[in-house]
């Protein structure tokens, strides 16, 4: 990456040390007015102070870790039940129809009871509540 693409033209060619101690307005996209707002809100005057701002560090850490976070038990249960529901709706083991234009529907959609259907709607609520309890217990 060419560092000159992220700094104002006045700072092109400066060393990293000089850029770190430059005002925040040296960064392309931060105007003098924006720099004044940063100084007023966070007492930040230089690129180094901006980089060392605890809020910036927290945001960077959260963003980096977000990609590595595992699903919660509730999210895992929802995904598993969704996968099972799709498989039950379109089983891979369905025999090939003699007439490929015919689709097998076991229960007409207008008569399906969402509580008692083959996707186990009641289990979703139970597994979600169970997962939430596990999460709460793990957090303490």
ABEGO torsion letter per residue (X at the ends): XBAAAABBAAABGBBAAAAAABBAAABBGBBAAAAAAAAAAAGBABAAAAAABAAAAAAAAAAAAAAABBBBAAAAAAAAAAAAAAAAABBAABBBBABAABBBBABBAAABBAAABAAGAAAAAAAAAAAAAAAAAAAX
